[in-house]
Amino acid sequence: MEKTKRNRAKTTQRILDAFEEVLAERGLQHVGVNRVAERAGVSKVLIYRYFGGLEGLVDHYTKRGTLFPTFTPAVLAQLRPVNDTDLGRVWYRQLTQIFRQFRTSQAARELLKANIISNDSLAEAASKAIDEETQRLIGQLSYVGGADVQAVSAVTIAAMSYMTLLADNNRPMAGIDLRSDEGWNRIEQALKLIYIALGNTVVQSATVSVERAVPVAAEGQWK
């Protein structure tokens, strides 16, 4: 039984790796079960058995934790802001890390293009998976009540997504070279300013509550 599980895990990983390679080379609209199966060296029957088809495969690939981070409750507790200035930094750092991953991975950028592809079932599955992961992270990292963090995040994430796609097509934004490290450093610094300002506004609001971390007394101290 244990050997069967190990074999299945290895085969699953081989299929996911093959999917990533084909996705990066051909784009989402030209990924096919036969191509992935051939690249992975498996029967296409296994792809249907393990994932239910390409839609299930793209969902699994998107949600496996490499494109969007997965946090344990302990990590989420550590990320919880202690000081007022921490809230904006949490939002900025996580969004920056996510889009650095998208910019460095051709396969990830091909998935991001799903949001602008219409009448394609695989693009629909990819777009849905990306949105579900986005909603999960927003819910986990909001740490506030009484503010529409979801709508604010939609604006900033949409902007970062669009600029990532512009960069992939070698297009500038407002004269900023999005293909250069210098250009993206400027974008990230601007994002930092926006989120720190938003964080300051949130903590100063009388109608918004912030879920701050509870300080833990060091060993040997009075509690």
N, CA and C atoms as a LAMMPS dump frame, in Angstrom:
ITEM: TIMESTEP
0
ITEM: NUMBER OF ATOMS
669
ITEM: BOX BOUNDS ff ff ff
-5.0000000000000000e+02 5.0000000000000000e+02
-5.0000000000000000e+02 5.0000000000000000e+02
-5.0000000000000000e+02 5.0000000000000000e+02
ITEM: ATOMS id mol type element x y z
1 1 1 N 0.831 -1.214 0
2 1 2 C 0 0 0
3 1 3 C 0.863 1.261 0
4 2 1 N 1.911 1.273 0.86
5 2 2 C 2.789 2.43 0.932
6 2 3 C 3.526 2.636 -0.39
7 3 1 N 3.946 1.519 -1.004
8 3 2 C 4.632 1.608 -2.283
9 3 3 C 3.704 2.161 -3.36
10 4 1 N 2.448 1.751 -3.329
11 4 2 C 1.458 2.246 -4.286
12 4 3 C 1.266 3.748 -4.152
13 5 1 N 1.22 4.223 -2.895
14 5 2 C 1.069 5.652 -2.644
15 5 3 C 2.264 6.435 -3.162
16 6 1 N 3.466 5.883 -2.924
17 6 2 C 4.677 6.56 -3.395
18 6 3 C 4.71 6.621 -4.918
19 7 1 N 4.331 5.517 -5.537
20 7 2 C 4.324 5.484 -7.002
21 7 3 C 3.326 6.481 -7.569
22 8 1 N 2.155 6.544 -6.925
23 8 2 C 1.14 7.493 -7.399
24 8 3 C 1.627 8.927 -7.225
25 9 1 N 2.277 9.202 -6.097
26 9 2 C 2.779 10.553 -5.843
27 9 3 C 3.828 10.944 -6.879
28 10 1 N 4.707 10.008 -7.217
29 10 2 C 5.736 10.288 -8.222
30 10 3 C 5.117 10.512 -9.601
31 11 1 N 4.135 9.686 -9.934
32 11 2 C 3.478 9.833 -11.237
33 11 3 C 2.722 11.151 -11.308
34 12 1 N 2.047 11.496 -10.221
35 12 2 C 1.322 12.77 -10.162
36 12 3 C 2.268 13.939 -10.373
37 13 1 N 3.42 13.9 -9.709
38 13 2 C 4.387 14.977 -9.854
39 13 3 C 4.933 15.035 -11.273
40 14 1 N 5.141 13.878 -11.882
41 14 2 C 5.647 13.841 -13.256
42 14 3 C 4.639 14.454 -14.214
43 15 1 N 3.37 14.2 -13.987
44 15 2 C 2.317 14.78 -14.831
45 15 3 C 2.257 16.293 -14.644
46 16 1 N 2.359 16.738 -13.4
47 16 2 C 2.33 18.179 -13.127
48 16 3 C 3.531 18.883 -13.75
49 17 1 N 4.698 18.266 -13.661
50 17 2 C 5.894 18.845 -14.272
51 17 3 C 5.74 18.92 -15.795
52 18 1 N 5.173 17.864 -16.376
53 18 2 C 4.964 17.837 -17.827
54 18 3 C 3.964 18.907 -18.246
55 19 1 N 2.911 19.05 -17.476
56 19 2 C 1.916 20.086 -17.755
57 19 3 C 2.563 21.467 -17.723
58 20 1 N 3.393 21.718 -16.731
59 20 2 C 4.068 22.999 -16.605
60 20 3 C 4.955 23.277 -17.816
61 21 1 N 5.683 22.268 -18.278
62 21 2 C 6.57 22.438 -19.426
63 21 3 C 5.778 22.747 -20.699
64 22 1 N 4.716 21.979 -20.922
65 22 2 C 3.906 22.192 -22.124
66 22 3 C 3.205 23.549 -22.064
67 23 1 N 2.734 23.904 -20.883
68 23 2 C 2.073 25.2 -20.696
69 23 3 C 3.02 26.346 -21.022
70 24 1 N 4.247 26.27 -20.531
71 24 2 C 5.227 27.328 -20.764
72 24 3 C 5.613 27.414 -22.244
73 25 1 N 5.686 26.267 -22.904
74 25 2 C 6.121 26.24 -24.297
75 25 3 C 5.027 26.636 -25.28
76 26 1 N 3.798 26.202 -25.011
77 26 2 C 2.735 26.343 -26.011
78 26 3 C 1.602 27.279 -25.614
79 27 1 N 1.504 27.596 -24.336
80 27 2 C 0.394 28.43 -23.893
81 27 3 C -0.819 27.586 -23.531
82 28 1 N -1.708 28.17 -22.754
83 28 2 C -2.834 27.435 -22.202
84 28 3 C -3.753 26.851 -23.273
85 29 1 N -3.984 27.591 -24.35
86 29 2 C -4.93 27.141 -25.369
87 29 3 C -4.392 26.001 -26.231
88 30 1 N -3.105 25.689 -26.075
89 30 2 C -2.521 24.623 -26.882
90 30 3 C -2.015 23.463 -26.022
91 31 1 N -2.463 23.436 -24.773
92 31 2 C -2.172 22.294 -23.916
93 31 3 C -3.216 21.22 -24.197
94 32 1 N -2.776 19.989 -24.376
95 32 2 C -3.706 18.884 -24.61
96 32 3 C -3.33 17.683 -23.771
97 33 1 N -4.295 16.836 -23.521
98 33 2 C -4.037 15.639 -22.72
99 33 3 C -2.956 14.786 -23.367
100 34 1 N -3.025 14.632 -24.676
101 34 2 C -2.042 13.802 -25.368
102 34 3 C -0.633 14.36 -25.223
103 35 1 N -0.496 15.695 -25.351
104 35 2 C 0.825 16.315 -25.227
105 35 3 C 1.389 16.138 -23.815
106 36 1 N 0.548 16.356 -22.823
107 36 2 C 0.995 16.226 -21.439
108 36 3 C 1.364 14.775 -21.139
109 37 1 N 0.52 13.844 -21.577
110 37 2 C 0.776 12.423 -21.336
111 37 3 C 2.078 11.99 -21.998
112 38 1 N 2.28 12.435 -23.226
113 38 2 C 3.505 12.07 -23.94
114 38 3 C 4.73 12.636 -23.241
115 39 1 N 4.655 13.895 -22.811
116 39 2 C 5.794 14.521 -22.126
117 39 3 C 6.087 13.82 -20.785
118 40 1 N 5.014 13.41 -20.101
119 40 2 C 5.175 12.756 -18.797
120 40 3 C 5.556 11.282 -18.926
121 41 1 N 5.354 10.719 -20.127
122 41 2 C 5.642 9.309 -20.333
123 41 3 C 4.626 8.404 -19.667
124 42 1 N 3.359 8.849 -19.665
125 42 2 C 2.29 8.057 -19.056
126 42 3 C 1.134 7.941 -20.033
127 43 1 N 0.225 7.048 -19.729
128 43 2 C -0.994 6.943 -20.517
129 43 3 C -1.923 8.11 -20.171
130 44 1 N -2.616 8.619 -21.183
131 44 2 C -3.54 9.724 -20.901
132 44 3 C -4.674 9.281 -19.987
133 45 1 N -4.902 7.975 -19.9
134 45 2 C -5.925 7.449 -18.995
135 45 3 C -5.603 7.839 -17.558
136 46 1 N -4.292 7.874 -17.216
137 46 2 C -3.897 8.239 -15.852
138 46 3 C -4.253 9.688 -15.529
139 47 1 N -4.158 10.554 -16.53
140 47 2 C -4.5 11.959 -16.293
141 47 3 C -5.975 12.085 -15.938
142 48 1 N -6.813 11.347 -16.645
143 48 2 C -8.243 11.367 -16.326
144 48 3 C -8.51 10.709 -14.976
145 49 1 N -7.754 9.647 -14.681
146 49 2 C -7.969 8.934 -13.42
147 49 3 C -7.542 9.786 -12.229
148 50 1 N -6.412 10.463 -12.356
149 50 2 C -5.879 11.237 -11.236
150 50 3 C -6.509 12.619 -11.095
151 51 1 N -6.851 13.232 -12.238
152 51 2 C -7.307 14.627 -12.198
153 51 3 C -8.694 14.86 -12.781
154 52 1 N -9.26 13.852 -13.445
155 52 2 C -10.574 14.016 -14.056
156 52 3 C -10.52 14.707 -15.402
157 53 1 N -9.329 15.032 -15.89
158 53 2 C -9.18 15.717 -17.18
159 53 3 C -8.312 16.953 -17.045
160 54 1 N -8.197 17.717 -18.115
161 54 2 C -7.331 18.894 -18.114
162 54 3 C -7.795 19.97 -17.14
163 55 1 N -9.125 20.141 -17.018
164 55 2 C -9.631 21.158 -16.1
165 55 3 C -9.213 20.842 -14.664
166 56 1 N -9.315 19.571 -14.291
167 56 2 C -8.886 19.167 -12.955
168 56 3 C -7.387 19.303 -12.774
169 57 1 N -6.642 19.036 -13.832
170 57 2 C -5.188 19.165 -13.783
171 57 3 C -4.768 20.611 -13.574
172 58 1 N -5.38 21.526 -14.313
173 58 2 C -5.005 22.938 -14.164
174 58 3 C -5.42 23.462 -12.793
175 59 1 N -6.535 22.966 -12.265
176 59 2 C -6.965 23.363 -10.919
177 59 3 C -5.955 22.884 -9.883
178 60 1 N -5.535 21.631 -10.004
179 60 2 C -4.563 21.065 -9.059
180 60 3 C -3.231 21.799 -9.164
181 61 1 N -2.793 22.067 -10.376
182 61 2 C -1.517 22.76 -10.585
183 61 3 C -1.547 24.157 -9.96
184 62 1 N -2.641 24.869 -10.152
185 62 2 C -2.755 26.228 -9.636
186 62 3 C -2.782 26.26 -8.12
187 63 1 N -3.368 25.218 -7.51
188 63 2 C -3.583 25.229 -6.065
189 63 3 C -2.574 24.406 -5.272
190 64 1 N -1.499 23.98 -5.914
191 64 2 C -0.566 23.096 -5.203
192 64 3 C 0.395 23.83 -4.283
193 65 1 N 0.361 25.174 -4.277
194 65 2 C 1.138 25.921 -3.3
195 65 3 C 2.402 26.56 -3.828
196 66 1 N 2.668 26.462 -5.135
197 66 2 C 3.869 27.091 -5.687
198 66 3 C 3.583 28.487 -6.233
199 67 1 N 2.399 28.706 -6.769
200 67 2 C 2.038 30.022 -7.292
201 67 3 C 1.478 30.922 -6.195
202 68 1 N 0.654 30.351 -5.358
203 68 2 C 0.061 31.074 -4.239
204 68 3 C 0.46 30.353 -2.951
205 69 1 N 0.963 31.075 -1.969
206 69 2 C 1.434 30.42 -0.747
207 69 3 C 0.288 29.802 0.051
208 70 1 N 0.606 28.722 0.714
209 70 2 C -0.329 28.103 1.65
210 70 3 C 0.234 28.273 3.056
211 71 1 N -0.593 28.726 3.958
212 71 2 C -0.14 29.028 5.316
213 71 3 C -0.796 28.098 6.334
214 72 1 N 0.003 27.595 7.24
215 72 2 C -0.542 26.86 8.372
216 72 3 C -1.114 27.872 9.361
217 73 1 N -1.985 27.439 10.27
218 73 2 C -2.49 28.366 11.291
219 73 3 C -1.375 29.026 12.088
220 74 1 N -0.283 28.287 12.327
221 74 2 C 0.829 28.856 13.092
222 74 3 C 1.489 29.993 12.327
223 75 1 N 1.673 29.818 11.026
224 75 2 C 2.29 30.869 10.21
225 75 3 C 1.372 32.087 10.131
226 76 1 N 0.081 31.843 9.962
227 76 2 C -0.871 32.958 9.91
228 76 3 C -0.855 33.75 11.214
229 77 1 N -0.685 33.041 12.331
230 77 2 C -0.604 33.721 13.621
231 77 3 C 0.652 34.58 13.701
232 78 1 N 1.758 34.097 13.117
233 78 2 C 3 34.864 13.118
234 78 3 C 2.906 36.097 12.219
235 79 1 N 2.142 35.967 11.133
236 79 2 C 1.982 37.094 10.216
237 79 3 C 1.047 38.165 10.77
238 80 1 N 0.219 37.794 11.723
239 80 2 C -0.748 38.747 12.287
240 80 3 C -0.015 39.987 12.811
241 81 1 N -0.479 41.193 12.465
242 81 2 C 0.25 42.414 12.861
243 81 3 C 0.303 42.605 14.368
244 82 1 N 1.445 43.065 14.835
245 82 2 C 1.616 43.403 16.249
246 82 3 C 1.449 44.904 16.432
247 83 1 N 2.148 45.655 15.586
248 83 2 C 2.082 47.121 15.634
249 83 3 C 1.207 47.654 14.503
250 84 1 N 0.787 48.89 14.632
251 84 2 C -0.08 49.499 13.623
252 84 3 C 0.567 49.506 12.241
253 85 1 N 1.882 49.694 12.208
254 85 2 C 2.566 49.783 10.919
255 85 3 C 2.729 48.424 10.235
256 86 1 N 2.447 47.35 10.962
257 86 2 C 2.654 46.006 10.403
258 86 3 C 1.601 45.625 9.374
259 87 1 N 0.408 46.162 9.484
260 87 2 C -0.701 45.729 8.639
261 87 3 C -0.414 45.962 7.165
262 88 1 N -0.028 47.174 6.794
263 88 2 C 0.276 47.473 5.399
264 88 3 C 1.436 46.654 4.878
265 89 1 N 2.424 46.394 5.738
266 89 2 C 3.59 45.619 5.315
267 89 3 C 3.225 44.17 5.019
268 90 1 N 2.326 43.597 5.797
269 90 2 C 1.879 42.226 5.534
270 90 3 C 1.271 42.13 4.143
271 91 1 N 0.38 43.056 3.822
272 91 2 C -0.294 43.047 2.511
273 91 3 C 0.707 43.257 1.383
274 92 1 N 1.573 44.239 1.559
275 92 2 C 2.536 44.561 0.507
276 92 3 C 3.486 43.399 0.232
277 93 1 N 4.027 42.818 1.278
278 93 2 C 5.024 41.763 1.102
279 93 3 C 4.441 40.529 0.432
280 94 1 N 3.24 40.143 0.828
281 94 2 C 2.646 38.945 0.243
282 94 3 C 2.317 39.153 -1.234
283 95 1 N 1.745 40.301 -1.572
284 95 2 C 1.397 40.568 -2.97
285 95 3 C 2.659 40.678 -3.83
286 96 1 N 3.684 41.289 -3.296
287 96 2 C 4.952 41.406 -4.019
288 96 3 C 5.536 40.029 -4.314
289 97 1 N 5.545 39.154 -3.328
290 97 2 C 6.108 37.813 -3.507
291 97 3 C 5.328 37.017 -4.55
292 98 1 N 4.012 37.124 -4.526
293 98 2 C 3.187 36.392 -5.488
294 98 3 C 3.519 36.818 -6.908
295 99 1 N 3.604 38.11 -7.142
296 99 2 C 3.825 38.57 -8.512
297 99 3 C 5.281 38.461 -8.942
298 100 1 N 6.205 38.367 -8.018
299 100 2 C 7.564 38.01 -8.394
300 100 3 C 7.589 36.59 -8.965
301 101 1 N 6.812 35.706 -8.346
302 101 2 C 6.717 34.336 -8.847
303 101 3 C 6.099 34.302 -10.24
304 102 1 N 5.054 35.074 -10.456
305 102 2 C 4.43 35.128 -11.778
306 102 3 C 5.399 35.678 -12.826
307 103 1 N 6.194 36.672 -12.454
308 103 2 C 7.104 37.273 -13.427
309 103 3 C 8.26 36.35 -13.792
310 104 1 N 8.648 35.474 -12.883
311 104 2 C 9.79 34.605 -13.155
312 104 3 C 9.39 33.272 -13.776
313 105 1 N 8.112 32.984 -13.863
314 105 2 C 7.643 31.699 -14.392
315 105 3 C 6.787 31.915 -15.632
316 106 1 N 7.253 31.42 -16.765
317 106 2 C 6.477 31.535 -18.003
318 106 3 C 5.162 30.788 -17.887
319 107 1 N 5.192 29.61 -17.253
320 107 2 C 3.962 28.833 -17.086
321 107 3 C 2.946 29.613 -16.256
322 108 1 N 3.406 30.275 -15.204
323 108 2 C 2.503 31.06 -14.361
324 108 3 C 1.881 32.202 -15.149
325 109 1 N 2.671 32.844 -15.993
326 109 2 C 2.134 33.943 -16.791
327 109 3 C 1.13 33.436 -17.823
328 110 1 N 1.371 32.246 -18.343
329 110 2 C 0.399 31.667 -19.276
330 110 3 C -0.925 31.4 -18.564
331 111 1 N -0.864 30.99 -17.308
332 111 2 C -2.098 30.813 -16.531
333 111 3 C -2.8 32.143 -16.315
334 112 1 N -2.014 33.179 -16.047
335 112 2 C -2.592 34.499 -15.802
336 112 3 C -3.357 35.006 -17.017
337 113 1 N -2.922 34.607 -18.201
338 113 2 C -3.595 35.017 -19.43
339 113 3 C -4.995 34.421 -19.547
340 114 1 N -5.289 33.417 -18.731
341 114 2 C -6.62 32.8 -18.771
342 114 3 C -7.717 33.82 -18.524
343 115 1 N -7.392 34.871 -17.77
344 115 2 C -8.397 35.886 -17.431
345 115 3 C -8.833 36.72 -18.624
346 116 1 N -8.075 36.659 -19.724
347 116 2 C -8.452 37.447 -20.904
348 116 3 C -8.792 36.551 -22.09
349 117 1 N -8.933 35.252 -21.841
350 117 2 C -9.333 34.305 -22.888
351 117 3 C -10.809 33.967 -22.692
352 118 1 N -11.585 34.073 -23.743
353 118 2 C -13.015 33.779 -23.632
354 118 3 C -13.367 32.51 -24.394
355 119 1 N -14.5 31.923 -24.011
356 119 2 C -15.046 30.743 -24.69
357 119 3 C -14.044 29.589 -24.771
358 120 1 N -13.394 29.323 -23.651
359 120 2 C -12.426 28.233 -23.577
360 120 3 C -12.561 27.589 -22.199
361 121 1 N -12.897 26.304 -22.153
362 121 2 C -13.172 25.64 -20.879
363 121 3 C -11.935 25.556 -19.995
364 122 1 N -10.776 25.367 -20.606
365 122 2 C -9.554 25.282 -19.806
366 122 3 C -9.195 26.646 -19.219
367 123 1 N -9.389 27.704 -19.996
368 123 2 C -9.155 29.053 -19.485
369 123 3 C -10.131 29.375 -18.361
370 124 1 N -11.365 28.932 -18.5
371 124 2 C -12.354 29.135 -17.437
372 124 3 C -11.909 28.448 -16.151
373 125 1 N -11.397 27.217 -16.284
374 125 2 C -10.945 26.472 -15.106
375 125 3 C -9.752 27.165 -14.459
376 126 1 N -8.813 27.644 -15.288
377 126 2 C -7.64 28.325 -14.753
378 126 3 C -8.025 29.629 -14.064
379 127 1 N -8.887 30.398 -14.705
380 127 2 C -9.322 31.668 -14.129
381 127 3 C -10.053 31.448 -12.808
382 128 1 N -10.884 30.428 -12.765
383 128 2 C -11.636 30.105 -11.547
384 128 3 C -10.686 29.703 -10.424
385 129 1 N -9.688 28.871 -10.747
386 129 2 C -8.734 28.422 -9.731
387 129 3 C -7.917 29.59 -9.194
388 130 1 N -7.482 30.48 -10.082
389 130 2 C -6.717 31.655 -9.657
390 130 3 C -7.564 32.538 -8.744
391 131 1 N -8.822 32.736 -9.11
392 131 2 C -9.69 33.594 -8.301
393 131 3 C -9.969 32.971 -6.938
394 132 1 N -10.14 31.656 -6.902
395 132 2 C -10.371 30.984 -5.616
396 132 3 C -9.163 31.095 -4.7
397 133 1 N -7.965 30.953 -5.273
398 133 2 C -6.752 31.109 -4.472
399 133 3 C -6.599 32.553 -4.001
400 134 1 N -6.946 33.498 -4.862
401 134 2 C -6.881 34.907 -4.484
402 134 3 C -7.829 35.208 -3.332
403 135 1 N -9.051 34.698 -3.43
404 135 2 C -10.028 34.911 -2.353
405 135 3 C -9.564 34.274 -1.051
406 136 1 N -8.961 33.091 -1.149
407 136 2 C -8.474 32.406 0.059
408 136 3 C -7.434 33.263 0.77
409 137 1 N -6.485 33.78 0.008
410 137 2 C -5.42 34.569 0.612
411 137 3 C -5.933 35.882 1.193
412 138 1 N -6.851 36.524 0.476
413 138 2 C -7.429 37.765 1
414 138 3 C -8.118 37.502 2.334
415 139 1 N -8.873 36.411 2.39
416 139 2 C -9.564 36.067 3.628
417 139 3 C -8.608 35.762 4.765
418 140 1 N -7.509 35.086 4.445
419 140 2 C -6.555 34.706 5.484
420 140 3 C -5.719 35.878 5.982
421 141 1 N -5.434 36.836 5.112
422 141 2 C -4.487 37.894 5.444
423 141 3 C -5.128 39.253 5.693
424 142 1 N -6.444 39.329 5.709
425 142 2 C -7.091 40.63 5.916
426 142 3 C -6.795 41.186 7.304
427 143 1 N -7.044 40.38 8.333
428 143 2 C -6.795 40.767 9.725
429 143 3 C -7.574 42.015 10.149
430 144 1 N -8.637 42.347 9.421
431 144 2 C -9.418 43.527 9.791
432 144 3 C -10.909 43.217 9.655
433 145 1 N -11.685 43.967 10.357
434 145 2 C -13.131 43.898 10.222
435 145 3 C -13.677 45.286 9.99
436 146 1 N -14.699 45.399 9.157
437 146 2 C -15.316 46.697 8.906
438 146 3 C -14.74 47.451 7.731
439 147 1 N -13.81 46.824 6.985
440 147 2 C -13.242 47.457 5.79
441 147 3 C -13.372 46.493 4.626
442 148 1 N -13.609 47.026 3.453
443 148 2 C -13.781 46.175 2.271
444 148 3 C -12.414 45.85 1.667
445 149 1 N -11.679 44.989 2.357
446 149 2 C -10.344 44.599 1.906
447 149 3 C -10.425 43.845 0.585
448 150 1 N -11.515 43.12 0.388
449 150 2 C -11.673 42.344 -0.84
450 150 3 C -11.683 43.255 -2.069
451 151 1 N -12.426 44.36 -2.002
452 151 2 C -12.503 45.281 -3.138
453 151 3 C -11.175 45.998 -3.362
454 152 1 N -10.532 46.419 -2.283
455 152 2 C -9.232 47.071 -2.407
456 152 3 C -8.219 46.121 -3.036
457 153 1 N -8.244 44.866 -2.581
458 153 2 C -7.32 43.862 -3.121
459 153 3 C -7.601 43.602 -4.592
460 154 1 N -8.885 43.62 -4.973
461 154 2 C -9.235 43.406 -6.377
462 154 3 C -8.587 44.461 -7.269
463 155 1 N -8.573 45.696 -6.795
464 155 2 C -7.98 46.79 -7.581
465 155 3 C -6.469 46.596 -7.724
466 156 1 N -5.786 46.339 -6.616
467 156 2 C -4.328 46.225 -6.668
468 156 3 C -3.886 44.962 -7.404
469 157 1 N -4.587 43.857 -7.195
470 157 2 C -4.22 42.608 -7.866
471 157 3 C -4.468 42.718 -9.368
472 158 1 N -5.573 43.356 -9.751
473 158 2 C -5.851 43.553 -11.179
474 158 3 C -4.755 44.396 -11.823
475 159 1 N -4.318 45.437 -11.135
476 159 2 C -3.258 46.295 -11.674
477 159 3 C -1.957 45.517 -11.843
478 160 1 N -1.596 44.717 -10.84
479 160 2 C -0.369 43.933 -10.913
480 160 3 C -0.463 42.862 -11.997
481 161 1 N -1.637 42.266 -12.138
482 161 2 C -1.835 41.245 -13.175
483 161 3 C -1.675 41.863 -14.562
484 162 1 N -2.302 43.01 -14.763
485 162 2 C -2.244 43.669 -16.07
486 162 3 C -0.819 44.061 -16.425
487 163 1 N -0.093 44.599 -15.457
488 163 2 C 1.279 45.01 -15.731
489 163 3 C 2.185 43.806 -15.968
490 164 1 N 1.894 42.706 -15.326
491 164 2 C 2.662 41.48 -15.563
492 164 3 C 2.47 41.009 -16.998
493 165 1 N 1.24 41.088 -17.483
494 165 2 C 0.965 40.7 -18.87
495 165 3 C 1.563 41.71 -19.86
496 166 1 N 1.547 42.986 -19.508
497 166 2 C 2.193 43.989 -20.353
498 166 3 C 3.685 43.695 -20.483
499 167 1 N 4.305 43.345 -19.363
500 167 2 C 5.731 43.031 -19.372
501 167 3 C 6.015 41.83 -20.261
502 168 1 N 5.123 40.857 -20.22
503 168 2 C 5.315 39.652 -21.036
504 168 3 C 5.255 39.977 -22.523
505 169 1 N 4.539 41.047 -22.87
506 169 2 C 4.446 41.494 -24.264
507 169 3 C 5.39 42.653 -24.564
508 170 1 N 6.313 42.891 -23.619
509 170 2 C 7.31 43.953 -23.782
510 170 3 C 6.667 45.323 -23.975
511 171 1 N 5.646 45.595 -23.187
512 171 2 C 4.952 46.879 -23.236
513 171 3 C 5.224 47.662 -21.958
514 172 1 N 5.435 48.974 -22.059
515 172 2 C 5.637 49.8 -20.854
516 172 3 C 4.296 50.226 -20.255
517 173 1 N 4.362 50.795 -19.077
518 173 2 C 3.189 51.399 -18.459
519 173 3 C 3.595 52.764 -17.928
520 174 1 N 2.958 53.804 -18.453
521 174 2 C 3.254 55.187 -18.057
522 174 3 C 4.74 55.496 -18.187
523 175 1 N 5.362 54.935 -19.219
524 175 2 C 6.777 55.193 -19.472
525 175 3 C 7.728 54.353 -18.646
526 176 1 N 7.203 53.47 -17.802
527 176 2 C 8.06 52.608 -16.966
528 176 3 C 8.326 51.302 -17.71
529 177 1 N 9.596 50.94 -17.826
530 177 2 C 9.995 49.718 -18.512
531 177 3 C 9.718 48.524 -17.607
532 178 1 N 8.659 47.779 -17.901
533 178 2 C 8.253 46.661 -17.065
534 178 3 C 9.061 45.398 -17.336
535 179 1 N 9.972 45.453 -18.291
536 179 2 C 10.86 44.317 -18.536
537 179 3 C 12.144 44.422 -17.716
538 180 1 N 12.331 45.531 -17.054
539 180 2 C 13.576 45.752 -16.314
540 180 3 C 13.356 45.602 -14.808
541 181 1 N 14.416 45.217 -14.103
542 181 2 C 14.361 45.136 -12.639
543 181 3 C 14.113 46.517 -12.04
544 182 1 N 14.701 47.531 -12.651
545 182 2 C 14.515 48.896 -12.156
546 182 3 C 13.047 49.312 -12.244
547 183 1 N 12.412 48.978 -13.368
548 183 2 C 11.004 49.314 -13.533
549 183 3 C 10.134 48.641 -12.489
550 184 1 N 10.369 47.346 -12.259
551 184 2 C 9.544 46.638 -11.283
552 184 3 C 9.857 47.056 -9.857
553 185 1 N 11.089 47.464 -9.603
554 185 2 C 11.408 47.984 -8.281
555 185 3 C 10.59 49.246 -7.999
556 186 1 N 10.433 50.087 -9.013
557 186 2 C 9.609 51.29 -8.853
558 186 3 C 8.15 50.925 -8.584
559 187 1 N 7.649 49.921 -9.301
560 187 2 C 6.264 49.472 -9.092
561 187 3 C 6.092 48.92 -7.676
562 188 1 N 7.039 48.111 -7.228
563 188 2 C 6.938 47.519 -5.887
564 188 3 C 7.017 48.584 -4.798
565 189 1 N 7.868 49.602 -4.999
566 189 2 C 7.949 50.679 -4.013
567 189 3 C 6.654 51.491 -3.97
568 190 1 N 6.052 51.675 -5.147
569 190 2 C 4.761 52.371 -5.189
570 190 3 C 3.691 51.55 -4.479
571 191 1 N 3.712 50.237 -4.701
572 191 2 C 2.751 49.351 -4.031
573 191 3 C 2.938 49.404 -2.513
574 192 1 N 4.18 49.462 -2.094
575 192 2 C 4.469 49.558 -0.666
576 192 3 C 3.878 50.834 -0.073
577 193 1 N 4.069 51.955 -0.767
578 193 2 C 3.526 53.234 -0.293
579 193 3 C 1.999 53.176 -0.184
580 194 1 N 1.375 52.577 -1.198
581 194 2 C -0.087 52.489 -1.212
582 194 3 C -0.588 51.678 -0.033
583 195 1 N 0.019 50.508 0.178
584 195 2 C -0.467 49.632 1.237
585 195 3 C -0.156 50.164 2.635
586 196 1 N 0.98 50.795 2.805
587 196 2 C 1.274 51.376 4.115
588 196 3 C 0.299 52.515 4.414
589 197 1 N -0.018 53.319 3.387
590 197 2 C -0.999 54.395 3.571
591 197 3 C -2.375 53.816 3.901
592 198 1 N -2.752 52.737 3.19
593 198 2 C -4.032 52.097 3.466
594 198 3 C -4.05 51.516 4.876
595 199 1 N -2.943 50.886 5.256
596 199 2 C -2.865 50.318 6.593
597 199 3 C -3.01 51.376 7.663
598 200 1 N -2.354 52.516 7.466
599 200 2 C -2.461 53.611 8.436
600 200 3 C -3.888 54.137 8.521
601 201 1 N -4.553 54.222 7.363
602 201 2 C -5.944 54.678 7.346
603 201 3 C -6.844 53.709 8.106
604 202 1 N -6.585 52.42 7.904
605 202 2 C -7.4 51.394 8.561
606 202 3 C -7.263 51.46 10.074
607 203 1 N -6.039 51.494 10.57
608 203 2 C -5.835 51.446 12.022
609 203 3 C -6.312 52.717 12.71
610 204 1 N -6.404 53.818 11.947
611 204 2 C -6.865 55.071 12.535
612 204 3 C -8.383 55.239 12.459
613 205 1 N -9.05 54.32 11.762
614 205 2 C -10.498 54.433 11.599
615 205 3 C -11.24 53.969 12.852
616 206 1 N -12.264 54.692 13.186
617 206 2 C -13.065 54.318 14.351
618 206 3 C -14.031 53.18 14.039
619 207 1 N -14.237 52.893 12.766
620 207 2 C -15.21 51.87 12.368
621 207 3 C -14.553 50.564 11.951
622 208 1 N -13.238 50.505 11.97
623 208 2 C -12.518 49.312 11.533
624 208 3 C -11.762 48.708 12.704
625 209 1 N -11.858 47.391 12.853
626 209 2 C -11.135 46.694 13.907
627 209 3 C -9.993 45.894 13.306
628 210 1 N -8.859 45.878 13.988
629 210 2 C -7.671 45.159 13.522
630 210 3 C -7.399 43.984 14.454
631 211 1 N -7.208 42.814 13.858
632 211 2 C -6.906 41.609 14.633
633 211 3 C -5.403 41.556 14.887
634 212 1 N -4.988 42.117 15.985
635 212 2 C -3.56 42.16 16.298
636 212 3 C -3.109 40.868 16.979
637 213 1 N -1.837 40.592 16.852
638 213 2 C -1.263 39.425 17.509
639 213 3 C -1.215 39.679 19.012
640 214 1 N -1.38 38.621 19.762
641 214 2 C -1.282 38.719 21.217
642 214 3 C 0.158 38.495 21.611
643 215 1 N 0.815 39.464 22.249
644 215 2 C 2.212 39.287 22.65
645 215 3 C 2.355 38.087 23.574
646 216 1 N 3.386 37.295 23.336
647 216 2 C 3.65 36.117 24.158
648 216 3 C 4.791 36.434 25.096
649 217 1 N 4.574 36.227 26.373
650 217 2 C 5.611 36.51 27.357
651 217 3 C 6.761 35.531 27.202
652 218 1 N 7.979 36.025 27.311
653 218 2 C 9.147 35.148 27.227
654 218 3 C 9.19 34.234 28.438
655 219 1 N 9.833 33.111 28.287
656 219 2 C 9.926 32.136 29.375
657 219 3 C 10.613 32.778 30.565
658 220 1 N 10.004 32.614 31.743
659 220 2 C 10.574 33.182 32.948
660 220 3 C 10.001 34.542 33.303
661 221 1 N 9.204 35.13 32.379
662 221 2 C 8.593 36.414 32.662
663 221 3 C 7.219 36.21 33.29
664 222 1 N 6.757 37.256 34.009
665 222 2 C 5.403 37.223 34.552
666 222 3 C 4.403 37.283 33.398
667 223 1 N 3.343 36.521 33.517
668 223 2 C 2.301 36.505 32.479
669 223 3 C 1.051 37.198 33.003
